[in-house]
Amino acid sequence: MIIFGEKYNFIKLEYEKIKKIFTKIEHIQYKDLNSEEVISRIKNLAIKDKFKLIVLNTKAVFPAEITQYLTNLGLKGAKYITIECFLEEYLHKYYIPENNIDLSFLEHIKPYSKWQYFQKRVIDYFGIFLLFFFAWPVMLYSIYRIKKESQGGPILFKQKRVGLNGKEFECTKFRSMYANLGYSNPYTQKDDPRIFPWGKIMRKTRIDELPQMINILKGEMHLIGPRAEWNELVQKYEKEIPYYNERHLIAPGITGWAQVNYPYGANMEDARQKLMYDLYYIKHWNIGLELKIAWMTVMTVVAGKGV
């Protein structure tokens, strides 16, 4: 595979996924080369390594010579694809530009239809019935451990989160941090001293999310959907990512496509990356994707890879 340009910067996690599909990956920086040099580099790589895919990852307008050469490669069996299509087809995320000038990319991001919403609610009720049936002993044990380790304070932690259509609701979770330490830092750090021992286990296995079944029954959340973010964090994200509110076209979920594909967010760039997965989920929602997320969540819990 040849990656042509630097419009989108792939992160380490994405390279690991791509290398499972393409054994050889080469980069060509278009901005520092003229047309002849670009064509020469592509030709050499195509002959030497028999590349079959060229990813057009550049903001620049191609000169006629390069366009003609790429067209000829297409006739010979090579495939070229835009970075937007590549991210959707191979990494299952929806590209969002770094600037907010052209928002035409959002025209395919729409809320659920009535039929889709009905299917979602059926999945919600069936899912939390199964979840509660198997999880109630763990929930009772968690209550015991929280009382024992957390140095006082409530069992449940309630916080304002942003949900459907940007409306705030009170999200309920098992408390995983010591009482009265403050939560001024919205991001949880590695080996965060605010988290008591059982709290660490709950966060890794996502047991702390189980009380959100109450929010699902109230219609404030789905079993699967974008993460329900803290209202103060959302205000920050909206200033830096003007299209961030698109994820609120649907209600948030306990687990979701972004949660099973990307690690816990620790900065603004992480929020942008997770938004790409959320938008892909909204655009491509179907029962198959829903079941895949459920299975990946189970595997994440079993492996203890939650955060």
Sequence and secondary structure as in RCSB ss.txt:
>XXXX:A:sequence
MIIFGEKYNFIKLEYEKIKKIFTKIEHIQYKDLNSEEVISRIKNLAIKDKFKLIVLNTKAVFPAEITQYLTNLGL
KGAKYITIECFLEEYLHKYYIPENNIDLSFLEHIKPYSKWQYFQKRVIDYFGIFLLFFFAWPVMLYSIYRIKKES
QGGPILFKQKRVGLNGKEFECTKFRSMYANLGYSNPYTQKDDPRIFPWGKIMRKTRIDELPQMINILKGEMHLIG
PRAEWNELVQKYEKEIPYYNERHLIAPGITGWAQVNYPYGANMEDARQKLMYDLYYIKHWNIGLELKIAWMTVMT
VVAGKGV
>XXXX:A:secstr
 EEES SS   HHHHHHHHTT S  EEE GGGS HHHHHHHHHHHHHHH   EEEE  SS   HHHHHHHHHHHH
TT EEEEHHHHIIIII      SSSS  GGGTT     HHHHHHHHHHHHHHHHHHHHHHHHHHHHHHHHHHHHS
 SS SEEEEEEE GGG EEEEEEE  B TTS     S  TT TTB HHHHHHHHHTGGGGGGHHHHHTTS EEES
SB  BHHHHHHHHHH TTGGGGGGS  EEE HHHHHS    SHHHHHHHHHHHHHHHHT  HHHHHHHHHHHHHH
HHHT   
